[in-house]
Amino acid sequence: MWEDFKKFAIQGNILDLAVAVVIGGAFGKIVSSLVDNIIMPLVGALLGGHSFENLSITIGDSVIKYGIFIQSIVDFFIIAVSIFLFIKLLVKLKIQKEEEEPEPEVEPDIELLSEIRDLLKEQKRIGETE
């Protein structure tokens, strides 16, 4: 079992996962700051200076803070859209990089050997059908 774990760790899967978690955490902080400090104050200004976080209902002795729930939903959608756009950009850049890579040039002797192989296969196929 230890050998399997070492093989798994050496393949880079754990390192890739660790990097993804760290970058994801940092990205989440950036998006949260965007939502808390820029988007929600603008939404509050459009709503006449009201904040979602202050919305609540008091029932008896209990206070139901549904504004915080609405804020969490807005945060989720903004984070989801941000991640979607980020991944879409990465995929686009990856496709462009793949298109830019030229196909390796085949040496003339290798190309000639490939043609001979194809001709021999063709002759063998014709001989089997007769």
Buried (B, 14 or more C-beta within 10 A) or exposed (E): EEEEEEEEEEEEEEEEEEEEEEEEEEBBEEBEEBBEEEBBEEBBEEEEEEEBBEBEEEEEEEEEBEBBEEBEEBBEEBBEEBBEEEEEEEEEEEEEEEEEEEEEEEEEEEEEEEEEEEEEEEEEEEEEEE
